[in-house]
């Protein structure tokens, strides 16, 4: 049974195909985008875990090596450590190396270097996760659990798509909670390693602004509904593809207010579609926007399936 929403998946595959068709990508552009995304990834991944550095401060720490006043040493180190971990993930994929226990421990060590005494080592104590509906296994079962999860990843017995595989692995990892701290950051990097190994040439960012939704969909997965989290990850992947395609294709970008003027739908309804993932829109700052191409794609899909606007307010009045 597919976990990923068909409409979202088709959009992602179409965008990946478009990006692949533009290869070889300009090296200077790729380098600039990778640097930009590494900084944004570092900021967002750390912010989700409570780091208070702003995006600008994160950039200064990474690019200039500046220590920001009023911030803890741990927060500074979290920003400094992430780019090295990202480079390791990229080298792992470039070498076509397997994601094994050594790789997992190496990623954790790089992330938590000089922050946690047990960086790069599995926890030796029990843990409880505030608000979680499950209790992670005792420390004596962590290695066995991780070996089983990594074996499942290698074999993919459920024949999941790349995005499904990456998302389900992420969820399985945080359920084991193999480290004292740094589990979320490690899980997100491993998720990206899986995506990169299966042909997605970028880093999918979980935005800080979506932290509540990220945690909510993870909790839904804990309760047996993995689809919500898979589709959340798929939207993160789609945003990353949009960043590359925007830079390469320079598409026409419409606000939803502008889009509403050329469709049968109100701005409010388009916003609802965007939030649900039914529309290939993405956020710039606080506002939803969409490319003209993705808007046309949605309208064609609606016409093809003979869907009709909801009479309770979907259409403009």
Buried (B, 14 or more C-beta within 10 A) or exposed (E): EEBBBEBBBBBBBBBBEBBEEEEEBEEEEBEEBBBEBBBBBBBBBBBBBEBEBEBEBBBBBBEEEEEBEEBEEEBBBBBBBBBEBBEBBBEBBEEEEEBBBEBBBBBBBBBBBEBBEBBBBBBEEEBEBEEBEEEBBEBEEBEEBBEEBBEBBEEBEEEBBBBBBBBBBBBBBBBBBBBBBBBBBBBBBBBBBBBBBEEBBBBBBBBBEBBEBBBBBBBBBBEEEBBBBBBBBBBBBBBBBBBBBBBBEEBEBBBBBBBBEEBEBBBEBBBBBBEEBBBBBBEEEEEBBBBBBBBEBBBEBBEEEEEEBEEEEBBBE
